[in-house]
């Protein structure tokens, strides 16, 4: 199970995980995902990205870290009464969009992830898109087929430090 990075000054009050509210999200709320450890922040208020990254650097232990900062755009939940999957996710994850170099990801790359509370099996990152409608459609299908909650995030920053 993924762990949460606690204590950001800009956390939404009361604390929410990124998948707590479903549907289209236009409030500008953000969250951080650490690709190596699978750690997430709770949902964060809109604000200055530079200040958020400085605070993350002070809260996350020294070492190699890759942080993806996302703006939450959409969340899909499977129909009530559906059990969580009993087997590993077996679909191959799509590659990063070839037409979009890594330096262009912020502001243009939509990532579909499993909600950290639901992501007990299989990859947390499910797929990458350059079109928001495609990302939302994929999130809806995967929520239904995998019986897990999915989140669409627009990447705001791709940060690494040692």
C-alpha positions as CSV (number, residue, x, y, z in Angstrom):
1,X,0.0,0.0,0.0
2,X,1.3,3.4,-0.9
3,X,2.3,5.8,1.9
4,X,1.4,9.4,2.3
5,X,3.8,12.4,2.7
6,X,2.3,14.3,5.6
7,X,2.5,17.8,6.8
8,X,2.5,20.2,3.8
9,X,1.3,23.6,4.9
10,X,-1.0,23.8,1.9
11,X,-2.9,20.6,2.5
12,X,-6.7,20.7,2.0
13,X,-8.5,20.8,5.4
14,X,-9.9,18.4,6.4
15,X,-7.1,16.2,4.9
16,X,-8.2,14.4,1.7
17,X,-6.3,11.8,-0.5
18,X,-6.3,12.7,-4.2
19,X,-9.1,10.2,-5.0
20,X,-11.5,11.2,-2.3
21,X,-13.8,13.3,-4.5
22,X,-14.9,11.8,-7.9
23,X,-15.8,13.4,-11.2
24,X,-14.3,16.4,-13.0
25,X,-12.1,18.5,-10.9
26,X,-11.5,22.2,-11.8
27,X,-10.5,23.6,-8.4
28,X,-6.8,23.6,-9.2
29,X,-6.0,21.2,-6.4
30,X,-2.6,19.5,-6.6
31,X,-0.8,16.4,-5.4
32,X,2.7,15.0,-5.5
33,X,3.6,11.4,-6.5
34,X,7.1,10.0,-5.9
35,X,7.7,7.6,-8.7
36,X,10.3,5.4,-6.9
37,X,8.7,4.9,-3.6
38,X,5.0,5.2,-4.5
39,X,4.5,7.8,-1.9
40,X,1.8,10.5,-2.4
41,X,1.0,13.8,-0.8
42,X,-2.5,14.5,0.3
43,X,-4.5,16.9,-1.8
44,X,-2.9,20.3,-1.8
45,X,-4.5,23.8,-2.3
46,X,-3.8,25.8,-5.4
47,X,-0.7,28.0,-5.1
48,X,2.8,28.8,-6.2
49,X,4.6,25.7,-7.6
50,X,8.0,27.0,-6.6
51,X,6.9,27.3,-2.9
52,X,5.5,23.7,-3.1
53,X,8.7,22.3,-4.5
54,X,10.8,24.1,-1.8
55,X,8.5,22.7,0.9
56,X,8.7,19.2,-0.6
57,X,12.5,19.4,-0.6
58,X,12.4,20.1,3.1
59,X,10.0,17.3,4.0
60,X,11.3,14.5,1.8
61,X,14.5,12.7,2.9
62,X,17.8,13.3,1.0
63,X,18.6,10.8,-1.7
64,X,17.5,10.3,-5.3
65,X,13.9,11.4,-5.6
66,X,11.7,12.0,-8.6
67,X,8.6,14.0,-7.8
68,X,5.8,14.5,-10.2
69,X,3.5,17.3,-9.2
70,X,0.0,17.0,-10.7
71,X,-3.1,19.1,-10.8
72,X,-6.1,16.8,-10.2
73,X,-8.4,16.9,-13.2
74,X,-10.7,13.8,-12.9
75,X,-11.4,10.9,-10.6
76,X,-13.4,7.7,-11.5
77,X,-14.8,5.2,-9.1
78,X,-16.1,1.7,-10.0
79,X,-19.8,1.0,-9.4
80,X,-20.8,0.2,-5.8
81,X,-20.9,-3.5,-5.0
82,X,-18.0,-4.3,-7.3
83,X,-15.2,-6.2,-5.5
84,X,-11.6,-5.2,-5.9
85,X,-9.6,-7.3,-8.3
86,X,-8.1,-10.5,-7.0
87,X,-5.4,-10.7,-9.6
88,X,-2.6,-8.5,-10.8
89,X,-3.1,-5.9,-13.5
90,X,-2.0,-7.6,-16.7
91,X,-2.3,-4.8,-19.4
92,X,1.0,-3.3,-20.6
93,X,1.4,0.3,-19.6
94,X,1.6,2.6,-22.5
95,X,4.9,4.4,-23.3
96,X,5.4,8.1,-22.8
97,X,4.1,10.0,-25.9
98,X,7.0,10.1,-28.3
99,X,5.9,13.4,-29.7
100,X,6.3,15.0,-26.3
101,X,9.9,15.3,-25.1
102,X,10.3,15.0,-21.3
103,X,11.1,18.8,-21.0
104,X,7.6,19.4,-22.4
105,X,5.7,17.2,-20.0
106,X,4.7,19.9,-17.5
107,X,1.5,21.5,-18.6
108,X,0.9,19.0,-21.5
109,X,1.1,15.4,-20.1
110,X,-2.0,13.8,-18.6
111,X,-1.3,10.8,-16.4
112,X,-3.9,8.2,-15.3
113,X,-3.0,6.7,-11.9
114,X,-4.7,4.2,-9.6
115,X,-5.7,6.0,-6.3
116,X,-3.1,5.2,-3.6
117,X,-5.7,3.7,-1.3
118,X,-6.9,1.3,-4.0
119,X,-3.5,0.5,-5.6
120,X,-2.7,-2.7,-3.9
121,X,-1.9,-4.6,-7.0
122,X,-0.4,-3.7,-10.3
123,X,1.2,-0.4,-11.4
124,X,0.1,2.9,-9.9
125,X,0.7,4.7,-13.2
126,X,-1.6,3.2,-15.8
127,X,-1.1,5.4,-18.9
128,X,0.0,8.7,-20.4
129,X,-2.0,11.0,-22.7
130,X,-1.6,14.4,-24.4
131,X,-5.4,15.0,-24.7
132,X,-7.5,15.4,-21.6
133,X,-10.6,13.7,-23.1
134,X,-8.6,10.6,-23.9
135,X,-7.2,10.4,-20.4
136,X,-10.6,10.8,-18.8
137,X,-12.1,8.1,-21.1
138,X,-9.3,5.7,-20.3
139,X,-9.7,6.4,-16.5
140,X,-13.4,5.6,-16.7
141,X,-12.8,2.4,-18.6
142,X,-10.1,1.2,-16.2
143,X,-12.1,2.0,-13.1
144,X,-14.9,-0.1,-14.5
145,X,-12.7,-3.0,-15.8
146,X,-10.1,-3.1,-13.0
147,X,-12.6,-2.2,-10.3
148,X,-10.3,0.4,-8.8
149,X,-10.4,4.1,-8.4
150,X,-8.5,6.1,-11.0
151,X,-7.2,9.6,-11.1
152,X,-6.3,11.9,-14.0
153,X,-3.6,14.4,-13.2
154,X,-2.1,17.1,-15.4
155,X,1.6,17.1,-14.8
156,X,2.8,20.5,-13.5
157,X,6.4,19.6,-12.6
158,X,8.8,16.7,-13.1
159,X,11.5,17.3,-10.4
160,X,14.6,15.2,-9.4
161,X,17.2,15.9,-6.8
162,X,20.0,14.0,-5.1
